[in-house]
Amino acid sequence: MDKQRTTLSVLTLLPLAVACGTQSAGSGSARTDSAPVTGVHWTVDSLTVDGKTAQAPSGAYLRIGEDGRVSGNLGCNGFGSKATLDGDRVEFGEIQTTDMGCEKGPMSFERSLSRTVAGGSAFTTKADGDKLTLTADNGDRISLTKEQDAPLRGTKWTVTALGDTNVSQPLPKGANAYFVLGEDGTFDGRLGCNHASAQATVSDGHITLGRVRTTRMMCQGSLMRTEKTLLELFDSKPAYTLDHRGITLTSTNGTIVSAVADE
């Protein structure tokens, strides 16, 4: 699949994004029959239009924060917006979305979804356990399922990028960097070249890493530079932020390490 990211453009997809937020966000509040849906990663399962149901592309999801900010992916393009809610009804407006070209299937679903939610439509939200249904006044429906967040401990976190608050760069080709925070208070992983282990204490949004023990292999220059940067995390107290299946570590010197949960 050839995806090329271009400048953000404004599309009419906000209703889909907003409909996810049914607890408290934006200028109003909303209720469901079960648990709150804010702060939840909702996988888009299907879209029903005129009685015909289409399955969503892999990767389509919706998420709304406690502050009403909405993010998601339609199976091809990512988007962001802000929700305005009132009871079990959802009102919405513009969003910003990326403008990428994808394969025929995801783009067809995205166009259909856009037609469904465009034009100032309102949705009624109904939650049932891990399921969420958004129903338009004309009966069209969006079906979603709650996807569990990856736990901090016991997950294999694969490092994807290094950077700071201004820029982030993907790891060089061939880098094998990952880590696991064990239930027994240990850190175990690879830093791009060598295996590493240490003690790890989690408290108040920080991970205190003890003295690191590593193997002594030599690798090509780019991998060793990656490893040197990751070694700066040790004997320090990096802050961590979890976001569904992603984690960000920010060291005391400002280095930011991004990683995703291994499938």
Secondary structure, DSSP 8 states (H G I E B T S, - for coil): --------EEES-HHHHHHT--SEETTEE---SSS--TT-EEEEEEEEETTEEEE--TT-EEEE-TTSEEEEE-SS-EEEEE-EEETTEEE---EEE------HHHHHHHHHHHHHHTTT--EEEEEETTEEEEEETTS-EEEEEEE----SSS-EEEEEEEE-SS-EEE--TT-EEEEEE-TTSEEEEEEESSEEEEEEEEETTEEEE---EE------HHHHHHHHHHHTTTTB--EEEEETTEEEEE-TTS-EEEEEE--
